[in-house]
Amino acid sequence: QVQLVESGGGLVQPGGSLTLSCVASGSIFSIYVMGWYRQVPGKQREVVATITPRGGRTDYADSAKGRFTISRDNAKNTFYLQMNSLKSEDTAVYYCRARTASILDYWGQGTQVTVSS
């Protein structure tokens, strides 16, 4: 079992920045890849960025490239999503996901990000 708790969401003006955090606990050793996803009402949840805890390999959705940075601090069992140059279309509930080597997925409760003036 893996437990995930996100934080850092909020209201920000267009062009602003936010950093989301995801603290993992439980069977952390089993995590193969971590990811940030987002979802708006009426649409499917979409991937924003992923990172492998051990190697630090990252991948980004086209919408996130050049603006968002995913990172991890293994000592703190924490993953981050630094979001810069935010746009109104980035407004969504952001979720942290952990996938284990046995292809089990765990999700956090989500944190709301609203980009509005």
CYANA upper distance limits for C-alpha pairs under 8 A (distance plus 0.5 A):
  1 GLN  CA     26 GLY  CA      6.35
  1 GLN  CA     27 SER  CA      6.09
  2 VAL  CA     24 ALA  CA      7.28
  2 VAL  CA     25 SER  CA      6.29
  2 VAL  CA     26 GLY  CA      5.24
  2 VAL  CA     27 SER  CA      5.88
  2 VAL  CA     28 ILE  CA      6.99
  2 VAL  CA     98 ALA  CA      8.13
  2 VAL  CA    106 TYR  CA      6.87
  3 GLN  CA     24 ALA  CA      6.16
  3 GLN  CA     25 SER  CA      5.66
  3 GLN  CA     26 GLY  CA      6.54
  3 GLN  CA    106 TYR  CA      7.63
  3 GLN  CA    107 TRP  CA      8.17
  3 GLN  CA    108 GLY  CA      7.68
  4 LEU  CA     22 CYS  CA      6.80
  4 LEU  CA     23 VAL  CA      6.13
  4 LEU  CA     24 ALA  CA      5.21
  4 LEU  CA     25 SER  CA      7.10
  4 LEU  CA     96 CYS  CA      7.52
  4 LEU  CA     97 ARG  CA      8.14
  4 LEU  CA     98 ALA  CA      8.46
  4 LEU  CA    106 TYR  CA      7.94
  4 LEU  CA    107 TRP  CA      6.88
  4 LEU  CA    108 GLY  CA      5.17
  4 LEU  CA    109 GLN  CA      8.18
  5 VAL  CA     22 CYS  CA      5.89
  5 VAL  CA     23 VAL  CA      5.79
  5 VAL  CA     24 ALA  CA      7.26
  5 VAL  CA     96 CYS  CA      8.32
  5 VAL  CA    108 GLY  CA      5.84
  5 VAL  CA    109 GLN  CA      7.19
  5 VAL  CA    110 GLY  CA      8.48
  6 GLU  CA     20 LEU  CA      7.48
  6 GLU  CA     21 SER  CA      5.97
  6 GLU  CA     22 CYS  CA      4.83
  6 GLU  CA     23 VAL  CA      7.05
  6 GLU  CA     95 TYR  CA      7.73
  6 GLU  CA     96 CYS  CA      7.16
  6 GLU  CA    108 GLY  CA      6.74
  6 GLU  CA    109 GLN  CA      7.45
  6 GLU  CA    110 GLY  CA      6.74
  6 GLU  CA    111 THR  CA      6.77
  7 SER  CA     20 LEU  CA      6.28
  7 SER  CA     21 SER  CA      5.78
  7 SER  CA     22 CYS  CA      7.05
  7 SER  CA    111 THR  CA      6.70
  8 GLY  CA     18 LEU  CA      7.63
  8 GLY  CA     19 THR  CA      6.47
  8 GLY  CA     20 LEU  CA      5.01
  8 GLY  CA     21 SER  CA      6.60
  8 GLY  CA    111 THR  CA      7.75
  9 GLY  CA     18 LEU  CA      7.70
  9 GLY  CA     19 THR  CA      8.11
  9 GLY  CA     20 LEU  CA      6.75
  9 GLY  CA    111 THR  CA      5.81
  9 GLY  CA    112 GLN  CA      5.73
  9 GLY  CA    113 VAL  CA      5.41
  9 GLY  CA    114 THR  CA      8.41
 10 GLY  CA    111 THR  CA      8.44
 10 GLY  CA    112 GLN  CA      6.62
 10 GLY  CA    113 VAL  CA      5.53
 10 GLY  CA    114 THR  CA      6.59
 11 LEU  CA    113 VAL  CA      6.67
 11 LEU  CA    114 THR  CA      5.25
 11 LEU  CA    115 VAL  CA      6.41
 11 LEU  CA    116 SER  CA      7.56
 12 VAL  CA     16 GLY  CA      6.52
 12 VAL  CA     17 SER  CA      7.64
 12 VAL  CA     18 LEU  CA      8.05
 12 VAL  CA    113 VAL  CA      8.32
 12 VAL  CA    114 THR  CA      6.80
 12 VAL  CA    115 VAL  CA      5.49
 12 VAL  CA    116 SER  CA      6.75
 12 VAL  CA    117 SER  CA      8.08
 13 GLN  CA     86 LEU  CA      8.13
 13 GLN  CA    115 VAL  CA      5.90
 13 GLN  CA    116 SER  CA      5.50
 13 GLN  CA    117 SER  CA      5.45
 14 PRO  CA     85 SER  CA      7.47
 14 PRO  CA     86 LEU  CA      5.86
 14 PRO  CA     87 LYS  CA      5.62
 14 PRO  CA     88 SER  CA      6.89
 14 PRO  CA    115 VAL  CA      6.24
 14 PRO  CA    116 SER  CA      6.49
 14 PRO  CA    117 SER  CA      7.00
 15 GLY  CA     84 ASN  CA      7.51
 15 GLY  CA     85 SER  CA      4.63
 15 GLY  CA     86 LEU  CA      5.34
 15 GLY  CA     87 LYS  CA      6.89
 16 GLY  CA     84 ASN  CA      6.64
 16 GLY  CA     85 SER  CA      5.97
 16 GLY  CA     86 LEU  CA      6.00
 17 SER  CA     82 GLN  CA      7.97
 17 SER  CA     83 MET  CA      5.89
 17 SER  CA     84 ASN  CA      4.92
 17 SER  CA     85 SER  CA      6.74
 17 SER  CA     86 LEU  CA      6.72
 18 LEU  CA     82 GLN  CA      6.63
 18 LEU  CA     83 MET  CA      5.73
 18 LEU  CA     84 ASN  CA      7.26
 19 THR  CA     80 TYR  CA      7.20
 19 THR  CA     81 LEU  CA      6.00
 19 THR  CA     82 GLN  CA      4.87
 19 THR  CA     83 MET  CA      6.42
 20 LEU  CA     80 TYR  CA      5.95
 20 LEU  CA     81 LEU  CA      5.49
 20 LEU  CA     82 GLN  CA      6.96
 20 LEU  CA     83 MET  CA      8.48
 21 SER  CA     78 THR  CA      7.17
 21 SER  CA     79 PHE  CA      6.19
 21 SER  CA     80 TYR  CA      5.03
 21 SER  CA     81 LEU  CA      7.08
 22 CYS  CA     78 THR  CA      5.93
 22 CYS  CA     79 PHE  CA      5.53
 22 CYS  CA     80 TYR  CA      6.74
 22 CYS  CA     96 CYS  CA      6.82
 22 CYS  CA    108 GLY  CA      8.48
 23 VAL  CA     76 LYS  CA      8.24
 23 VAL  CA     77 ASN  CA      6.37
 23 VAL  CA     78 THR  CA      4.92
 23 VAL  CA     79 PHE  CA      7.02
 24 ALA  CA     28 ILE  CA      7.31
 24 ALA  CA     77 ASN  CA      5.99
 24 ALA  CA     78 THR  CA      6.61
 25 SER  CA     77 ASN  CA      7.68
 27 SER  CA     31 ILE  CA      8.03
 28 ILE  CA     77 ASN  CA      8.31
 30 SER  CA    100 THR  CA      5.71
 30 SER  CA    101 ALA  CA      6.64
 31 ILE  CA     53 PRO  CA      8.01
 31 ILE  CA     98 ALA  CA      6.71
 31 ILE  CA     99 ARG  CA      6.19
 31 ILE  CA    100 THR  CA      4.72
 31 ILE  CA    101 ALA  CA      6.87
 32 TYR  CA     52 THR  CA      6.72
 32 TYR  CA     53 PRO  CA      7.42
 32 TYR  CA     98 ALA  CA      7.99
 32 TYR  CA     99 ARG  CA      6.24
 32 TYR  CA    100 THR  CA      5.35
 32 TYR  CA    101 ALA  CA      5.75
 33 VAL  CA     50 THR  CA      7.36
 33 VAL  CA     51 ILE  CA      6.27
 33 VAL  CA     52 THR  CA      4.94
 33 VAL  CA     53 PRO  CA      6.79
 33 VAL  CA     98 ALA  CA      6.54
 33 VAL  CA     99 ARG  CA      5.94
 33 VAL  CA    100 THR  CA      7.44
 34 MET  CA     50 THR  CA      6.08
 34 MET  CA     51 ILE  CA      5.84
 34 MET  CA     52 THR  CA      6.62
 34 MET  CA     53 PRO  CA      7.52
 34 MET  CA     79 PHE  CA      8.33
 34 MET  CA     96 CYS  CA      7.83
 34 MET  CA     97 ARG  CA      6.19
 34 MET  CA     98 ALA  CA      5.11
 34 MET  CA     99 ARG  CA      6.87
 35 GLY  CA     47 VAL  CA      7.82
 35 GLY  CA     48 VAL  CA      7.93
 35 GLY  CA     49 ALA  CA      6.12
 35 GLY  CA     50 THR  CA      4.54
 35 GLY  CA     51 ILE  CA      6.71
 35 GLY  CA     96 CYS  CA      6.28
 35 GLY  CA     97 ARG  CA      5.60
 35 GLY  CA     98 ALA  CA      6.99
 36 TRP  CA     47 VAL  CA      6.75
 36 TRP  CA     48 VAL  CA      5.95
 36 TRP  CA     49 ALA  CA      5.87
 36 TRP  CA     50 THR  CA      6.82
 36 TRP  CA     81 LEU  CA      7.90
 36 TRP  CA     94 TYR  CA      7.29
 36 TRP  CA     95 TYR  CA      6.16
 36 TRP  CA     96 CYS  CA      5.22
 36 TRP  CA     97 ARG  CA      6.74
 37 TYR  CA     45 ARG  CA      6.99
 37 TYR  CA     46 GLU  CA      5.90
 37 TYR  CA     47 VAL  CA      4.83
 37 TYR  CA     48 VAL  CA      5.57
 37 TYR  CA     49 ALA  CA      7.63
 37 TYR  CA     94 TYR  CA      6.11
 37 TYR  CA     95 TYR  CA      5.55
 37 TYR  CA     96 CYS  CA      6.83
 37 TYR  CA     97 ARG  CA      7.88
 38 ARG  CA     45 ARG  CA      6.03
 38 ARG  CA     46 GLU  CA      5.99
 38 ARG  CA     47 VAL  CA      7.05
 38 ARG  CA     48 VAL  CA      7.29
 38 ARG  CA     92 ALA  CA      6.33
 38 ARG  CA     93 VAL  CA      5.91
 38 ARG  CA     94 TYR  CA      4.75
 38 ARG  CA     95 TYR  CA      6.36
 39 GLN  CA     43 LYS  CA      7.01
 39 GLN  CA     44 GLN  CA      6.75
 39 GLN  CA     45 ARG  CA      4.93
 39 GLN  CA     46 GLU  CA      6.85
 39 GLN  CA     92 ALA  CA      5.85
 39 GLN  CA     93 VAL  CA      5.86
 39 GLN  CA     94 TYR  CA      7.10
 40 VAL  CA     44 GLN  CA      8.00
 40 VAL  CA     45 ARG  CA      7.93
 40 VAL  CA     91 THR  CA      7.97
 40 VAL  CA     92 ALA  CA      5.42
 40 VAL  CA     93 VAL  CA      6.97
 47 VAL  CA     61 ALA  CA      7.11
 48 VAL  CA     60 TYR  CA      6.43
 48 VAL  CA     61 ALA  CA      5.68
 48 VAL  CA     63 SER  CA      8.16
 48 VAL  CA     64 ALA  CA      6.81
 49 ALA  CA     58 THR  CA      7.59
 49 ALA  CA     59 ASP  CA      6.01
 49 ALA  CA     60 TYR  CA      4.84
 49 ALA  CA     61 ALA  CA      6.62
 49 ALA  CA     64 ALA  CA      7.92
 49 ALA  CA     69 THR  CA      8.44
 49 ALA  CA     70 ILE  CA      6.97
 50 THR  CA     57 ARG  CA      8.49
 50 THR  CA     58 THR  CA      6.00
 50 THR  CA     59 ASP  CA      5.77
 50 THR  CA     60 TYR  CA      7.12
 50 THR  CA     70 ILE  CA      7.52
 51 ILE  CA     56 GLY  CA      6.24
 51 ILE  CA     57 ARG  CA      5.84
 51 ILE  CA     58 THR  CA      4.93
 51 ILE  CA     59 ASP  CA      7.15
 51 ILE  CA     70 ILE  CA      7.36
 51 ILE  CA     71 SER  CA      7.60
 51 ILE  CA     72 ARG  CA      8.42
 52 THR  CA     56 GLY  CA      5.42
 52 THR  CA     57 ARG  CA      5.83
 52 THR  CA     58 THR  CA      7.34
 53 PRO  CA     57 ARG  CA      8.48
 53 PRO  CA     72 ARG  CA      7.37
 53 PRO  CA     74 ASN  CA      7.59
 56 GLY  CA     71 SER  CA      8.16
 56 GLY  CA     72 ARG  CA      8.22
 58 THR  CA     70 ILE  CA      7.67
 60 TYR  CA     64 ALA  CA      6.44
 60 TYR  CA     65 LYS  CA      6.32
 61 ALA  CA     65 LYS  CA      6.90
 64 ALA  CA     68 PHE  CA      5.69
 67 ARG  CA     83 MET  CA      6.62
 67 ARG  CA     84 ASN  CA      5.64
 67 ARG  CA     85 SER  CA      6.68
 67 ARG  CA     86 LEU  CA      8.30
 68 PHE  CA     81 LEU  CA      7.16
 68 PHE  CA     82 GLN  CA      5.95
 68 PHE  CA     83 MET  CA      4.97
 68 PHE  CA     84 ASN  CA      6.53
 69 THR  CA     80 TYR  CA      8.42
 69 THR  CA     81 LEU  CA      6.13
 69 THR  CA     82 GLN  CA      5.50
 69 THR  CA     83 MET  CA      7.10
 70 ILE  CA     79 PHE  CA      7.83
 70 ILE  CA     80 TYR  CA      6.08
 70 ILE  CA     81 LEU  CA      5.08
 70 ILE  CA     82 GLN  CA      6.86
 71 SER  CA     79 PHE  CA      6.30
 71 SER  CA     80 TYR  CA      5.74
 71 SER  CA     81 LEU  CA      7.12
 72 ARG  CA     77 ASN  CA      8.10
 72 ARG  CA     78 THR  CA      6.32
 72 ARG  CA     79 PHE  CA      4.76
 72 ARG  CA     80 TYR  CA      6.50
 73 ASP  CA     77 ASN  CA      6.52
 73 ASP  CA     78 THR  CA      5.85
 73 ASP  CA     79 PHE  CA      6.79
 74 ASN  CA     78 THR  CA      6.92
 86 LEU  CA     90 ASP  CA      6.95
 86 LEU  CA    115 VAL  CA      7.26
 87 LYS  CA     91 THR  CA      8.05
 87 LYS  CA    115 VAL  CA      6.67
 88 SER  CA    114 THR  CA      7.96
 88 SER  CA    115 VAL  CA      5.34
 88 SER  CA    116 SER  CA      6.54
 89 GLU  CA    115 VAL  CA      8.15
 90 ASP  CA    113 VAL  CA      8.08
 90 ASP  CA    114 THR  CA      8.00
 90 ASP  CA    115 VAL  CA      7.21
 91 THR  CA    112 GLN  CA      8.30
 91 THR  CA    113 VAL  CA      5.89
 91 THR  CA    114 THR  CA      5.09
 91 THR  CA    115 VAL  CA      5.92
 92 ALA  CA    112 GLN  CA      6.58
 92 ALA  CA    113 VAL  CA      6.03
 92 ALA  CA    114 THR  CA      7.13
 93 VAL  CA    110 GLY  CA      6.40
 93 VAL  CA    111 THR  CA      5.89
 93 VAL  CA    112 GLN  CA      4.84
 93 VAL  CA    113 VAL  CA      6.47
 94 TYR  CA    110 GLY  CA      5.81
 94 TYR  CA    111 THR  CA      5.76
 94 TYR  CA    112 GLN  CA      6.68
 94 TYR  CA    113 VAL  CA      7.45
 95 TYR  CA    107 TRP  CA      7.26
 95 TYR  CA    108 GLY  CA      6.34
 95 TYR  CA    109 GLN  CA      7.26
 95 TYR  CA    110 GLY  CA      4.95
 95 TYR  CA    111 THR  CA      7.10
 96 CYS  CA    107 TRP  CA      6.30
 96 CYS  CA    108 GLY  CA      5.83
 96 CYS  CA    110 GLY  CA      7.55
 97 ARG  CA    105 ASP  CA      7.25
 97 ARG  CA    106 TYR  CA      6.06
 97 ARG  CA    107 TRP  CA      5.08
 97 ARG  CA    108 GLY  CA      7.01
 98 ALA  CA    105 ASP  CA      6.20
 98 ALA  CA    106 TYR  CA      5.67
 98 ALA  CA    107 TRP  CA      7.07
 99 ARG  CA    103 ILE  CA      6.38
 99 ARG  CA    104 LEU  CA      6.00
 99 ARG  CA    105 ASP  CA      5.06
 99 ARG  CA    106 TYR  CA      6.97
100 THR  CA    104 LEU  CA      5.79
100 THR  CA    105 ASP  CA      7.15
